[in-house]
Amino acid sequence: MISAVGPRLTEWDVGDEVVALLDGGGYAEKVCVRASQVLPLPDGVALVDGAALPEAVCTAWSNLVDVGRLARGEVLLVHGGSGGVGSVATQIGAALGARVIATAGGPERTARCLTLGAEAAVDHRAEDFVAAVRDASGGAGADVVLDVVGAAYLPDNLRVLATGGRLVVIGMQRGRRGELDLAMLLAKRAQVSGTTLRARPAEEKARLVRDVLEHVWPLVADGRVRPVVHARLPLERAADAHRLLESGEVFGKVLLLP
């Protein structure tokens, strides 16, 4: 909720219920944020749960649409479909008409990915995701791969790509250095991209927030995209929140409440 606005600001008022794409400093009771990075709280979303949306939605939208050029009917592979970004990317991909395949650890988590709109879900602890995606796509492979794993998955991510496919790397959970088979990349006429969100310039973040307001907020309002919250903990239990994240048990987001 807004407690103060700048003297020349007309689009927001004190008391407005909003969420924001922060430049950092989110472990705080109050933050100062550019008006261009503020979004109205979506209809039907509780104010606390709204905190789970801005960074995850902006990350998913920019990488699926701006970088990955995801189109209706294409096959999208989301690694970490049970994560904060992956759970939102799965929903956005499905809402855009893509055929979404998500990876997650364990049968319970893969089953939950299906409830978010995934057409298929792969247990990365027990299954070969390359074979699973090829089976689900009739042998064609994935048109877009959204990857949070990094180096450990690089060879298989390239193998799983369809001709003309796009691999978008947004995380390095399992390594930052990998070997890329350039012959396979060329043969598939594929693309490999890497992006971050926080380091982007303010004008780029402002454009992204406008796109999210126009294209994703209606999906939130009609229920096709929703925040996925695993736990809500008081701010003084931030250390417990980190331990929970490290446990691998989290599905979606952990929120800290000031």
C-alpha positions as a Markdown table, in Angstrom:
| # | Residue | x | y | z |
|---|---|---|---|---|
| 1 | Met | 0.0 | 0.0 | 0.0 |
| 2 | Ile | 1.4 | 3.4 | -1.0 |
| 3 | Ser | 2.3 | 5.6 | 2.0 |
| 4 | Ala | 3.8 | 8.6 | 0.1 |
| 5 | Val | 4.2 | 9.8 | -3.5 |
| 6 | Gly | 6.5 | 12.3 | -5.2 |
| 7 | Pro | 5.3 | 15.9 | -5.6 |
| 8 | Arg | 4.7 | 15.7 | -9.4 |
| 9 | Leu | 3.2 | 12.2 | -9.4 |
| 10 | Thr | -0.4 | 12.1 | -10.6 |
| 11 | Glu | -1.0 | 8.4 | -11.5 |
| 12 | Trp | -0.8 | 7.1 | -7.9 |
| 13 | Asp | -2.3 | 8.2 | -4.6 |
| 14 | Val | -1.5 | 7.5 | -1.0 |
| 15 | Gly | -3.5 | 4.4 | 0.1 |
| 16 | Asp | -3.5 | 2.7 | -3.3 |
| 17 | Glu | -2.9 | -1.0 | -3.1 |
| 18 | Val | -0.1 | -1.8 | -5.4 |
| 19 | Val | 2.8 | -4.2 | -6.1 |
| 20 | Ala | 6.1 | -3.3 | -7.6 |
| 21 | Leu | 9.2 | -4.6 | -9.5 |
| 22 | Leu | 11.9 | -3.6 | -7.1 |
| 23 | Asp | 15.5 | -2.8 | -7.9 |
| 24 | Gly | 16.5 | -4.5 | -4.7 |
| 25 | Gly | 16.0 | -4.0 | -1.0 |
| 26 | Gly | 12.9 | -6.1 | -0.7 |
| 27 | Tyr | 13.7 | -7.3 | 2.9 |
| 28 | Ala | 12.2 | -4.1 | 4.4 |
| 29 | Glu | 9.1 | -2.8 | 5.9 |
| 30 | Lys | 8.9 | 0.0 | 3.3 |
| 31 | Val | 10.7 | 0.6 | 0.0 |
| 32 | Cys | 11.1 | 3.5 | -2.4 |
| 33 | Val | 10.4 | 2.5 | -6.0 |
| 34 | Arg | 10.1 | 4.3 | -9.4 |
| 35 | Ala | 6.4 | 5.0 | -10.3 |
| 36 | Ser | 7.1 | 3.3 | -13.7 |
| 37 | Gln | 7.8 | 0.0 | -11.9 |
| 38 | Val | 4.5 | 0.0 | -9.9 |
| 39 | Leu | 1.5 | -2.1 | -10.8 |
| 40 | Pro | -2.0 | -2.0 | -9.4 |
| 41 | Leu | -2.9 | -5.0 | -7.2 |
| 42 | Pro | -4.7 | -7.3 | -9.6 |
| 43 | Asp | -8.4 | -8.0 | -9.0 |
| 44 | Gly | -9.1 | -11.0 | -6.9 |
| 45 | Val | -5.5 | -11.2 | -5.4 |
| 46 | Ala | -4.9 | -10.6 | -1.7 |
| 47 | Leu | -2.4 | -7.8 | -1.0 |
| 48 | Val | 0.1 | -10.1 | 0.7 |
| 49 | Asp | 0.0 | -12.7 | -2.1 |
| 50 | Gly | 0.4 | -10.0 | -4.7 |
| 51 | Ala | 4.0 | -9.8 | -3.6 |
| 52 | Ala | 4.7 | -13.1 | -5.3 |
| 53 | Leu | 3.8 | -11.7 | -8.7 |
| 54 | Pro | 6.0 | -8.8 | -10.0 |
| 55 | Glu | 9.4 | -10.3 | -10.3 |
| 56 | Ala | 8.3 | -13.8 | -11.3 |
| 57 | Val | 5.8 | -12.5 | -13.9 |
| 58 | Cys | 8.2 | -9.9 | -15.3 |
| 59 | Thr | 10.9 | -12.6 | -15.6 |
| 60 | Ala | 8.7 | -15.1 | -17.2 |
| 61 | Trp | 7.0 | -12.8 | -19.6 |
| 62 | Ser | 10.2 | -11.1 | -20.8 |
| 63 | Asn | 12.0 | -14.4 | -21.4 |
| 64 | Leu | 9.1 | -16.3 | -22.9 |
| 65 | Val | 7.8 | -13.6 | -25.2 |
| 66 | Asp | 10.5 | -11.0 | -25.7 |
| 67 | Val | 13.5 | -13.4 | -25.8 |
| 68 | Gly | 11.9 | -16.8 | -26.6 |
| 69 | Arg | 9.3 | -15.5 | -29.0 |
| 70 | Leu | 6.9 | -18.1 | -27.8 |
| 71 | Ala | 4.0 | -18.6 | -30.1 |
| 72 | Arg | 0.6 | -20.4 | -29.8 |
| 73 | Gly | 0.9 | -24.1 | -30.5 |
| 74 | Glu | 4.6 | -24.3 | -29.8 |
| 75 | Val | 6.2 | -26.7 | -27.3 |
| 76 | Leu | 7.6 | -24.9 | -24.2 |
| 77 | Leu | 9.8 | -26.8 | -21.8 |
| 78 | Val | 10.0 | -25.1 | -18.3 |
| 79 | His | 12.7 | -26.4 | -16.1 |
| 80 | Gly | 11.9 | -25.9 | -12.4 |
| 81 | Gly | 8.2 | -25.8 | -12.9 |
| 82 | Ser | 7.7 | -26.0 | -9.2 |
| 83 | Gly | 9.8 | -22.8 | -8.6 |
| 84 | Gly | 8.8 | -19.2 | -8.1 |
| 85 | Val | 9.4 | -18.3 | -11.7 |
| 86 | Gly | 8.7 | -21.7 | -13.2 |
| 87 | Ser | 5.2 | -22.0 | -11.7 |
| 88 | Val | 4.3 | -18.6 | -13.2 |
| 89 | Ala | 6.0 | -19.4 | -16.6 |
| 90 | Thr | 4.0 | -22.6 | -16.8 |
| 91 | Gln | 0.7 | -20.7 | -16.3 |
| 92 | Ile | 1.6 | -17.9 | -18.7 |
| 93 | Gly | 2.8 | -20.4 | -21.4 |
| 94 | Ala | -0.5 | -22.3 | -21.1 |
| 95 | Ala | -2.5 | -19.1 | -21.2 |
| 96 | Leu | -0.7 | -18.1 | -24.4 |
| 97 | Gly | -1.7 | -21.4 | -26.0 |
| 98 | Ala | 1.6 | -23.2 | -25.9 |
| 99 | Arg | 2.0 | -26.8 | -25.1 |
| 100 | Val | 3.8 | -26.7 | -21.8 |
| 101 | Ile | 6.0 | -29.5 | -20.4 |
| 102 | Ala | 7.4 | -28.8 | -16.9 |
| 103 | Thr | 10.2 | -30.6 | -15.0 |
| 104 | Ala | 10.1 | -30.9 | -11.2 |
| 105 | Gly | 11.4 | -33.2 | -8.5 |
| 106 | Gly | 9.1 | -36.1 | -7.4 |
| 107 | Pro | 5.6 | -37.3 | -8.4 |
| 108 | Glu | 3.8 | -34.9 | -6.1 |
| 109 | Arg | 5.4 | -31.9 | -7.5 |
| 110 | Thr | 5.0 | -33.0 | -11.1 |
| 111 | Ala | 1.3 | -33.6 | -10.4 |
| 112 | Arg | 1.0 | -30.0 | -9.1 |
| 113 | Cys | 2.6 | -28.7 | -12.3 |
| 114 | Leu | -0.2 | -30.3 | -14.3 |
| 115 | Thr | -2.8 | -28.3 | -12.2 |
| 116 | Leu | -1.0 | -25.1 | -13.4 |
| 117 | Gly | -1.6 | -25.9 | -17.0 |
| 118 | Ala | 1.3 | -28.1 | -18.0 |
| 119 | Glu | 0.3 | -30.7 | -20.6 |
| 120 | Ala | 3.0 | -33.0 | -19.3 |
| 121 | Ala | 5.3 | -33.0 | -16.3 |
| 122 | Val | 8.7 | -34.8 | -16.0 |
| 123 | Asp | 10.2 | -36.0 | -12.7 |
| 124 | His | 13.8 | -35.0 | -13.3 |
| 125 | Arg | 14.9 | -37.3 | -10.5 |
| 126 | Ala | 13.6 | -40.4 | -12.2 |
| 127 | Glu | 13.0 | -39.6 | -15.9 |
| 128 | Asp | 15.0 | -38.5 | -19.0 |
| 129 | Phe | 13.5 | -35.1 | -19.9 |
| 130 | Val | 14.9 | -35.3 | -23.5 |
| 131 | Ala | 13.1 | -38.6 | -24.1 |
| 132 | Ala | 9.9 | -37.4 | -22.4 |
| 133 | Val | 9.7 | -34.1 | -24.4 |
| 134 | Arg | 10.4 | -36.0 | -27.7 |
| 135 | Asp | 7.6 | -38.5 | -26.8 |
| 136 | Ala | 5.2 | -35.6 | -26.0 |
| 137 | Ser | 6.0 | -33.6 | -29.1 |
| 138 | Gly | 6.0 | -36.5 | -31.6 |
| 139 | Gly | 9.7 | -36.4 | -31.9 |
| 140 | Ala | 10.0 | -32.7 | -32.8 |
| 141 | Gly | 11.4 | -31.4 | -29.5 |
| 142 | Ala | 10.8 | -28.1 | -27.7 |
| 143 | Asp | 10.5 | -24.8 | -29.5 |
| 144 | Val | 11.4 | -22.9 | -26.4 |
| 145 | Val | 13.3 | -24.0 | -23.3 |
| 146 | Leu | 13.3 | -21.9 | -20.1 |
| 147 | Asp | 16.2 | -23.0 | -18.0 |
| 148 | Val | 17.2 | -22.2 | -14.4 |
| 149 | Val | 19.6 | -25.0 | -14.0 |
| 150 | Gly | 22.5 | -23.8 | -16.1 |
| 151 | Ala | 25.7 | -25.7 | -17.1 |
| 152 | Ala | 24.6 | -29.2 | -16.1 |
| 153 | Tyr | 21.6 | -29.1 | -18.5 |
| 154 | Leu | 23.3 | -27.4 | -21.4 |
| 155 | Pro | 24.1 | -30.5 | -23.5 |
| 156 | Asp | 20.6 | -32.0 | -23.0 |
| 157 | Asn | 18.9 | -28.7 | -23.5 |
| 158 | Leu | 20.5 | -28.4 | -26.9 |
| 159 | Arg | 19.5 | -32.0 | -27.7 |
| 160 | Val | 15.9 | -31.4 | -26.7 |
| 161 | Leu | 15.5 | -28.3 | -28.9 |
| 162 | Ala | 13.4 | -28.5 | -32.1 |
| 163 | Thr | 14.8 | -27.1 | -35.3 |
| 164 | Gly | 14.7 | -23.4 | -34.9 |
| 165 | Gly | 14.4 | -23.7 | -31.2 |
| 166 | Arg | 15.3 | -21.1 | -28.6 |
| 167 | Leu | 17.1 | -21.9 | -25.3 |
| 168 | Val | 16.8 | -19.2 | -22.7 |
| 169 | Val | 19.0 | -19.5 | -19.7 |
| 170 | Ile | 18.0 | -17.5 | -16.6 |
| 171 | Gly | 19.7 | -19.4 | -13.8 |
| 172 | Met | 22.9 | -21.2 | -12.8 |
| 173 | Gln | 21.7 | -23.6 | -10.1 |
| 174 | Arg | 24.0 | -26.3 | -11.3 |
| 175 | Gly | 27.0 | -24.6 | -12.7 |
| 176 | Arg | 28.1 | -21.6 | -14.8 |
| 177 | Arg | 30.4 | -23.3 | -17.3 |
| 178 | Gly | 29.4 | -25.9 | -19.8 |
| 179 | Glu | 30.3 | -27.3 | -23.2 |
| 180 | Leu | 28.2 | -26.4 | -26.2 |
| 181 | Asp | 28.1 | -28.6 | -29.3 |
| 182 | Leu | 28.3 | -25.9 | -32.0 |
| 183 | Ala | 27.7 | -28.5 | -34.8 |
| 184 | Met | 24.3 | -29.4 | -33.3 |
| 185 | Leu | 23.5 | -25.7 | -32.7 |
| 186 | Leu | 24.2 | -24.9 | -36.4 |
| 187 | Ala | 22.3 | -28.0 | -37.6 |
| 188 | Lys | 19.2 | -27.1 | -35.6 |
| 189 | Arg | 19.5 | -23.4 | -36.5 |
| 190 | Ala | 18.9 | -22.9 | -32.8 |
| 191 | Gln | 19.6 | -19.9 | -30.5 |
| 192 | Val | 21.0 | -19.7 | -27.0 |
| 193 | Ser | 20.2 | -16.6 | -24.9 |
| 194 | Gly | 21.0 | -15.6 | -21.4 |
| 195 | Thr | 19.3 | -12.9 | -19.4 |
| 196 | Thr | 19.0 | -11.2 | -16.0 |
| 197 | Leu | 16.3 | -8.9 | -14.8 |
| 198 | Arg | 17.7 | -6.8 | -11.9 |
| 199 | Ala | 20.6 | -5.3 | -13.8 |
| 200 | Arg | 18.4 | -4.0 | -16.7 |
| 201 | Pro | 18.1 | -0.2 | -17.1 |
| 202 | Ala | 15.1 | 1.7 | -15.7 |
| 203 | Glu | 13.6 | 2.4 | -19.1 |
| 204 | Glu | 13.7 | -1.3 | -20.0 |
| 205 | Lys | 12.0 | -2.3 | -16.7 |
| 206 | Ala | 9.4 | 0.4 | -17.3 |
| 207 | Arg | 8.5 | -1.0 | -20.7 |
| 208 | Leu | 8.4 | -4.5 | -19.3 |
| 209 | Val | 6.0 | -3.4 | -16.5 |
| 210 | Arg | 3.7 | -1.8 | -19.1 |
| 211 | Asp | 3.7 | -5.0 | -21.1 |
| 212 | Val | 2.9 | -7.0 | -18.0 |
| 213 | Leu | 0.0 | -4.6 | -17.1 |
| 214 | Glu | -1.4 | -4.9 | -20.6 |
| 215 | His | -0.9 | -8.6 | -21.3 |
| 216 | Val | -0.6 | -10.5 | -18.1 |
| 217 | Trp | -2.7 | -8.6 | -15.5 |
| 218 | Pro | -5.9 | -9.6 | -17.4 |
| 219 | Leu | -4.8 | -13.2 | -17.1 |
| 220 | Val | -4.4 | -12.8 | -13.4 |
| 221 | Ala | -7.8 | -11.1 | -13.1 |
| 222 | Asp | -9.6 | -14.0 | -14.9 |
| 223 | Gly | -7.7 | -16.6 | -12.9 |
| 224 | Arg | -5.6 | -18.1 | -15.7 |
| 225 | Val | -2.4 | -16.9 | -13.9 |
| 226 | Arg | -2.3 | -16.8 | -10.1 |
| 227 | Pro | 0.4 | -16.4 | -7.4 |
| 228 | Val | 1.7 | -19.7 | -6.1 |
| 229 | Val | 2.6 | -19.3 | -2.4 |
| 230 | His | 4.2 | -22.1 | -0.4 |
| 231 | Ala | 4.6 | -20.2 | 2.9 |
| 232 | Arg | 4.2 | -16.8 | 4.5 |
| 233 | Leu | 6.6 | -16.1 | 7.3 |
| 234 | Pro | 7.2 | -13.0 | 9.5 |
| 235 | Leu | 10.2 | -10.9 | 8.4 |
| 236 | Glu | 12.1 | -11.8 | 11.6 |
| 237 | Arg | 12.1 | -15.4 | 10.4 |
| 238 | Ala | 14.0 | -14.6 | 7.2 |
| 239 | Ala | 16.7 | -17.2 | 8.1 |
| 240 | Asp | 14.0 | -19.8 | 8.4 |
| 241 | Ala | 12.7 | -18.8 | 5.0 |
| 242 | His | 16.1 | -19.3 | 3.5 |
| 243 | Arg | 16.4 | -22.7 | 5.1 |
| 244 | Leu | 13.1 | -23.7 | 3.7 |
| 245 | Leu | 14.2 | -22.7 | 0.2 |
| 246 | Glu | 17.4 | -24.7 | 0.6 |
| 247 | Ser | 15.4 | -27.7 | 1.7 |
| 248 | Gly | 13.9 | -28.2 | -1.8 |
| 249 | Glu | 10.4 | -28.5 | -0.4 |
| 250 | Val | 9.1 | -25.2 | -1.6 |
| 251 | Phe | 6.6 | -25.1 | -4.4 |
| 252 | Gly | 6.2 | -21.5 | -5.7 |
| 253 | Lys | 7.2 | -18.6 | -3.5 |
| 254 | Val | 8.0 | -18.0 | 0.2 |
| 255 | Leu | 6.8 | -14.5 | 1.3 |
| 256 | Leu | 8.2 | -12.5 | 4.2 |
| 257 | Leu | 5.6 | -10.4 | 6.1 |
| 258 | Pro | 6.8 | -7.1 | 7.8 |
